[in-house]
Amino acid sequence: MIHAVQRMIGMSRIAVRQRMQFRFDFIMTLISTLMFSVMYYMLWKAIYMYSTDTALPWEQLITYVMVGQAINFARWSPAERAPTYAMAQRVRTGDIALDLIRPVDFQVQRFLEAAGFFIVEMLWVNIPAMLLLIFILGISPPPDAAAVIGFAVSLCIGFLVAFSINSIIMMISFMTTNTFGVQLAKRAIVDIFAGTLIPFEFFPEALRRVLELLPFQSMAYIPLSIYTGRLSGIHMLTALLEQLGWAAVMIIISRLLWMKAAKRLSINGG
């Protein structure tokens, strides 16, 4: 058991070291994140300037949107594109066979790699972007320590949901060998349905009820609502349990798809 844990930690460290070789990618991701954040800041400021009916106070809204850009799981970043694109390429070249014969489960390998990418992007993009937005644009920090802890826990659970969705896309690559179009569609869906760009409070009531029944809110709306203090106390705990439930469901779905996709996998060259 100890050796298995050490082996998995080692695989995650390898993924971290691999991504750290491409620091320029993460620096450019940070710059692009800040550029998009400023653009959305100006857009929402213009909307609020000429709006007579606002669903959220300005300070709460801009904090929600800016932090949403900093932690965006749909961002076109190295951590987002590397696992899925690399997997499609390995399927095309046949290198996927090497992954399948390793003593560690295939999906566990992908999870450890994704966790490594997540850690690197957190250190190089998410945290620096949030700090810069707090000091430059004056967005609000979490209201209290409970919100900080709840936000951190919610963000980790959101990563599990995001990984599961990416894992499903990886399974699609087993059958299509190309995930570019699917990845673009997933990015658009997550940006809108997860509440990254627009809080659910701005959607029509009927659509909002539908969105609250989908797993995408676990990736943005719940963590951001905890950060801004809209979810606290028992409501925050309920939301975290809901996130955990969706994470379990999505992991099970991705696992079932993996079992089906592995049977249909055709490796080039033999």
Secondary structure, 3 states (H helix, E strand, C coil): CHHHHHHHHHHHHHHHHHHHCCHHHHHHHHHHHHHHHHHHHHHHHHHHHCCCCCCCCHHHHHHHHHHHHHCCCCCCCHHHHHHHHHHHHHHHHCCHHHHHCCCCCHHHHHHHHHHHHHHHHHHHHHHHHHHHHHHHCCCCCCCCHHHHHHHHHHHHHHHHHHHHHHHHHHHHHHHHCCCHHHHHHHHHHHHHHCCCCCCHHHCCHHHHHHHCCCHHHHHCHHHHHHHCCCCCHHHHHHHHHHHHHHHHHHHHHHHHHHHHHHHHCCCCCC
